[in-house]
Each structure stands twice: as C-alpha cells, then as structure tokens.
Amino acid sequence: MKTTVFILCGGKSSRMQSEKGLVLFQKKPFVEHIIQAILPITDQIKLITDSQEYDYLEYEKIPDLVLDKGPIGGIYTALTHSETEFNLILSCDIPLISTELLKELISKHTEEAGITVFASESKTHPLIGIYSKKILPILKTAIENDELKMMDLLAKVPHQIIKIEESENFPLTNINSADELNDLNINLS
Ligand SMILES: Nc1nc2c(ncn2[C@@H]2O[C@H](COP(=O)(O)OP(=O)(O)OP(=O)(O)O)[C@@H](O)[C@H]2O)c(=O)[nH]1
C-alpha cells in the first residue's frame, strides 16, 4: 500500500509555549523521534507547517491551506496535497511512537475505511491514523461548518478502530505541556 506520511507541525502550541515539534526529549526534538520511527517504513515524509523553524530538516514543508482550524485543518492540507490514496497522519507531539506500531496501523487499514486509528477503552488516538484521500469532501464540509473536533470527524466517516489494551497506550502518548514532559521524564527515569 503506497503511503505518504504527513507530520502535523502547526497550531498554537499554547500549552507548551514553544514550537511543540521541536521540544527536546532525550536531547532530540520530538519531530526527529517521529521521523526516526517512520524511516524504516518510508522516506516519503512531509511536514504540514507554516513555521520556518523546521527548515533545517530536509523534508518537504507544506503550508496550511486553512488557518486556525486546529489539526483538522492540517489534515485537510495534507490530503489536498497528497498524491497517494492512503496517508499516515501523525501529530508532532508523540516522541515515543514506534516503527512497529506504525507498521501495524498501515497493515490493518482496509480500503473500505476512510480513517483507521488506534483506540483503547479509555482513549482514541485520532492523530496517529491512516487517512484516505476520499474523505476530503467530508473534511471540507466539516471545516466550512466549523465542526473541528477530531472525534466528530471520526463519527462522520466510515472508520476502523485498531483495539489496544490500556497498557499499550503509553507509546502513543502525546505531550502537550512542559508539565507533561516532566511527568514523562520522571516516568522513564
Ligand atoms: N498543520 C497544522 N497542524 C496543527 C494545527 N493545529 C494543530 N496542529 C497539530 O495538531 C497536533 C495536535 O495539536 P493540538 O495539541 O490539538 O494543538 P496545538 O495548537 O499544537 O496546541 P495547544 O495550543 O496547546 O492546543 C499537533 O501536532 C499540532 O502541531 C494547524 O492549524 N495546522
């Protein structure tokens, strides 16, 4: 299955108060941890961002087509730009993500699903997902109507959930603030 990978590196980072994808974890920016997990699968990696702070990375940067719409706006830009039917969309704040989990997600996606994501009983992970280009019209309408919640988008699209145990959530953890990063570092020490 030919897949393009898009990392969402936009938004306000208001809880982190600095460019989230460039926050250091184990001496390396979040975004580089994510790229490292993707590279054994593909080097077709693109960043959705308006920030020049990512210019040092060799991958293509695509500016947002719509502003202030949150992750759903970034996904809209990614799918509009994409030349492949299947697209792995990742947020920039998941430094623990592994190649194995990404491979599992890609291998379990089926053509009938517009979106495939992981979920445990307590948590769904919509920003670690396979998104089909065919959902673009639904995305566009959602943005036009300012219906920007990812869980609302999932409800509108035929989707597939890859069930995981609660204990498997850890590598999918997203880090939104300095406090959460601190907790993660304590957890791992
Ligand atoms: N390209 C793009 N990515 C976005 C946008 N808004 C959020 N994201 C990304 O979506 C993911 C989840 O973002 P959130 O944590 O919901 O929002 P945020 O703006 O980064 O952070 P907060 O201001 O703290 O809510 C992160 O990878 C963000 O970089 C956007 O407008 N464009």
Ligand as a Chemical Component Dictionary entry (heavy atoms), coordinates in Angstrom:
data_LIG
# 
_chem_comp.id                   LIG 
_chem_comp.type                 NON-POLYMER 
_chem_comp.pdbx_formal_charge   0 
_chem_comp.three_letter_code    LIG 
# 
loop_
_chem_comp_atom.comp_id 
_chem_comp_atom.atom_id 
_chem_comp_atom.alt_atom_id 
_chem_comp_atom.type_symbol 
_chem_comp_atom.charge 
_chem_comp_atom.model_Cartn_x 
_chem_comp_atom.model_Cartn_y 
_chem_comp_atom.model_Cartn_z 
_chem_comp_atom.pdbx_ordinal 
LIG N1  N1  N 0 -0.547 21.964 10.235 1  
LIG C1  C1  C 0 -1.271 22.207 11.317 2  
LIG N2  N2  N 0 -1.119 21.433 12.401 3  
LIG C2  C2  C 0 -1.859 21.740 13.500 4  
LIG C3  C3  C 0 -2.752 22.831 13.543 5  
LIG N3  N3  N 0 -3.310 22.876 14.791 6  
LIG C4  C4  C 0 -2.765 21.861 15.483 7  
LIG N4  N4  N 0 -1.894 21.164 14.707 8  
LIG C5  C5  C 0 -1.108 19.987 15.054 9  
LIG O1  O1  O 0 -2.003 19.004 15.535 10 
LIG C6  C6  C 0 -1.439 18.299 16.606 11 
LIG C7  C7  C 0 -2.303 18.421 17.842 12 
LIG O2  O2  O 0 -2.373 19.778 18.141 13 
LIG P1  P1  P 0 -3.086 20.324 19.467 14 
LIG O3  O3  O 0 -2.336 19.851 20.653 15 
LIG O4  O4  O 0 -4.527 19.979 19.396 16 
LIG O5  O5  O 0 -2.975 21.888 19.283 17 
LIG P2  P2  P 0 -1.741 22.848 19.394 18 
LIG O6  O6  O 0 -2.176 24.106 18.730 19 
LIG O7  O7  O 0 -0.486 22.190 18.893 20 
LIG O8  O8  O 0 -1.520 23.079 20.946 21 
LIG P3  P3  P 0 -2.428 23.890 22.006 22 
LIG O9  O9  O 0 -2.427 25.337 21.600 23 
LIG O10 O10 O 0 -1.742 23.674 23.304 24 
LIG O11 O11 O 0 -3.805 23.275 21.938 25 
LIG C8  C8  C 0 -0.019 18.846 16.777 26 
LIG O12 O12 O 0 0.843  18.019 16.007 27 
LIG C9  C9  C 0 -0.109 20.234 16.171 28 
LIG O13 O13 O 0 1.140  20.660 15.664 29 
LIG C10 C10 C 0 -2.883 23.633 12.371 30 
LIG O14 O14 O 0 -3.647 24.612 12.298 31 
LIG N5  N5  N 0 -2.118 23.270 11.296 32 
# 
loop_
_chem_comp_bond.comp_id 
_chem_comp_bond.atom_id_1 
_chem_comp_bond.atom_id_2 
_chem_comp_bond.value_order 
_chem_comp_bond.pdbx_ordinal 
LIG N1  C1  SING 1  
LIG C1  N2  DOUB 2  
LIG C1  N5  SING 3  
LIG N2  C2  SING 4  
LIG C2  C3  DOUB 5  
LIG C2  N4  SING 6  
LIG C3  N3  SING 7  
LIG C3  C10 SING 8  
LIG N3  C4  DOUB 9  
LIG C4  N4  SING 10 
LIG N4  C5  SING 11 
LIG C5  O1  SING 12 
LIG C5  C9  SING 13 
LIG O1  C6  SING 14 
LIG C6  C7  SING 15 
LIG C6  C8  SING 16 
LIG C7  O2  SING 17 
LIG O2  P1  SING 18 
LIG P1  O3  DOUB 19 
LIG P1  O4  SING 20 
LIG P1  O5  SING 21 
LIG O5  P2  SING 22 
LIG P2  O6  DOUB 23 
LIG P2  O7  SING 24 
LIG P2  O8  SING 25 
LIG O8  P3  SING 26 
LIG P3  O9  DOUB 27 
LIG P3  O10 SING 28 
LIG P3  O11 SING 29 
LIG C8  O12 SING 30 
LIG C8  C9  SING 31 
LIG C9  O13 SING 32 
LIG C10 O14 DOUB 33 
LIG C10 N5  SING 34 
# 
